[in-house]
Amino acid sequence: MAVPPFDYEAALLACARGDQNAFQELYQHESPRMLALCTRMLTQSNSAEELMRDTFVSIWKNAQSYDPSLGAARAWIYSIMRYRALNRLRQSGRLRPTAVAWNDSLPNPESVHALPESGLAHAISRLDEDQRRPILMAFYNGYTYEQIATRLKAPAAQIKMQVQEGLRQIREQQAA
């Protein structure tokens, strides 16, 4: 018997109503993946654990601000985590274009081929390298177009066009 997919939207809306069981289910379902991403972004497990706890506290406190018409619930959750992670990296001075070799902190594109074909990671893996790299650099490292252009030795306008085209292709794949 197949397990039904987790309903992030229903969980967030229940959290907004103060449903602690829904929050616990959301935490149990998503915390392993979030911790892995936090660890990847911050590189220190104790900082990653603290970031994840802070993220879930923020999710609980702000669940009522989630608006399903503005985007997917899971994306909302991860945007909170990502914003907090990048903010910590900026505060610590570790978020600089020359601080980390970008390919050391990005996921291996081949590792996403085993993911469901409807997933965002799969859609990103289907982009060509010129589109995928700047998108991942912006997401995982928080780089601006100019910082990505410096790292890749390309004009910022070209990077911006590659990112926009890649995001357009992702939207089309997700809509199909």
C-alpha positions in Angstrom: 0.0 0.0 0.0 1.4 3.4 -1.1 1.9 6.1 1.5 0.1 9.3 0.6 2.3 12.3 0.0 2.7 14.7 2.9 0.4 17.7 2.7 2.5 20.7 3.6 -0.2 23.2 3.0 -2.6 21.4 5.3 0.1 21.1 8.0 0.9 24.8 7.8 -2.7 25.9 7.9 -3.2 23.6 10.9 -0.1 25.1 12.6 -1.7 28.6 12.0 -4.7 27.4 14.0 -2.4 26.3 16.8 -2.5 22.6 16.1 0.7 21.2 17.9 0.2 17.7 16.4 0.3 19.1 12.9 3.5 21.0 13.8 5.0 17.8 15.2 4.2 15.9 12.1 5.7 18.6 9.9 8.8 18.6 12.0 9.1 14.8 11.9 8.5 14.7 8.2 10.8 17.5 7.1 13.5 18.0 9.8 15.9 15.3 8.4 16.0 17.0 5.0 16.2 20.5 6.5 19.0 19.5 8.8 21.0 18.1 5.8 20.5 21.3 3.9 21.4 23.4 6.9 24.5 21.4 7.5 25.5 21.7 3.8 25.0 25.5 3.9 26.6 26.2 7.3 29.1 23.3 7.3 29.0 23.0 11.1 26.6 20.5 12.6 25.9 22.4 15.8 25.2 25.6 13.9 23.0 23.7 11.5 21.0 22.2 14.4 20.5 25.6 16.0 19.5 27.0 12.6 17.0 24.3 12.1 15.5 24.8 15.6 15.2 28.5 15.0 13.6 27.9 11.6 10.9 25.6 13.1 10.2 28.1 15.9 9.8 30.8 13.2 7.5 28.5 11.2 5.4 27.9 14.3 5.2 31.6 15.2 4.5 32.8 11.6 2.4 30.0 10.1 -0.6 32.3 10.0 1.3 34.5 7.5 1.6 31.7 5.0 -0.6 32.4 2.0 -1.3 29.4 -0.3 -2.0 31.7 -3.2 1.5 33.0 -3.2 3.3 29.7 -3.5 3.8 26.2 -2.2 4.0 25.5 1.5 7.2 23.6 1.3 8.8 26.5 -0.6 7.7 28.9 2.1 9.2 26.7 4.8 12.5 26.4 3.0 12.6 30.1 2.2 12.6 30.8 6.0 15.4 28.4 6.5 17.4 29.7 3.5 17.0 33.4 4.6 18.2 32.6 8.1 21.1 30.5 6.8 22.3 33.2 4.5 21.9 35.9 7.2 24.1 33.9 9.5 26.7 33.4 6.8 26.7 37.2 6.1 26.9 38.0 9.8 29.9 35.7 10.3 31.6 37.1 7.3 31.6 33.7 5.6 29.3 34.8 2.7 31.8 36.4 0.3 32.3 35.5 -3.3 35.8 34.3 -2.6 35.1 32.5 0.7 34.0 29.1 -0.7 34.6 27.3 -3.9 31.0 27.2 -5.2 31.2 23.7 -6.5 32.2 22.4 -3.1 28.9 23.5 -1.6 26.5 22.6 -4.4 24.7 19.2 -4.8 26.0 16.8 -7.4 23.6 17.0 -10.4 23.8 13.2 -10.9 22.5 12.7 -7.4 19.1 14.2 -8.3 18.4 11.8 -11.2 16.9 9.3 -8.8 14.4 11.8 -7.5 10.7 11.8 -8.7 10.4 13.4 -12.1 7.9 15.9 -10.8 10.3 17.3 -8.3 12.0 20.7 -8.4 15.5 19.0 -8.0 14.8 16.9 -11.1 13.7 20.0 -13.0 16.9 21.7 -12.1 18.9 18.7 -13.1 17.4 18.9 -16.6 18.8 22.4 -17.2 22.0 22.8 -19.1 25.0 23.6 -17.0 25.1 27.3 -18.0 21.6 27.8 -16.4 21.9 25.3 -13.5 25.2 26.6 -12.0 24.2 30.2 -11.5 20.8 29.2 -10.1 22.4 26.9 -7.6 25.1 29.4 -6.7 22.4 32.0 -6.0 20.3 29.6 -3.9 23.0 27.7 -1.9 25.5 30.5 -1.6 23.3 33.6 -1.7 25.4 35.1 -4.5 24.1 38.1 -6.5 24.3 38.2 -10.3 27.5 40.3 -10.0 29.1 37.8 -7.6 28.2 34.9 -9.8 29.6 36.7 -12.8 32.9 37.3 -11.0 33.1 33.6 -10.0 32.3 32.4 -13.5 34.2 35.1 -15.4 31.1 36.1 -17.4 29.2 39.4 -17.8 26.5 39.9 -15.2 23.9 40.6 -17.9 24.6 37.1 -19.4 24.3 35.5 -15.9 21.0 37.3 -15.3 19.7 36.0 -18.7 20.8 32.5 -18.0 19.1 32.5 -14.6 15.9 33.9 -15.9 15.8 31.4 -18.8 16.5 28.5 -16.4 13.7 29.7 -14.0 11.3 30.0 -17.0 12.2 26.4 -18.0 11.7 25.2 -14.4 8.2 26.8 -14.3 7.3 25.2 -17.5 8.4 21.8 -16.3 6.5 22.2 -13.1 3.3 23.3 -14.9 3.4 20.3 -17.3 
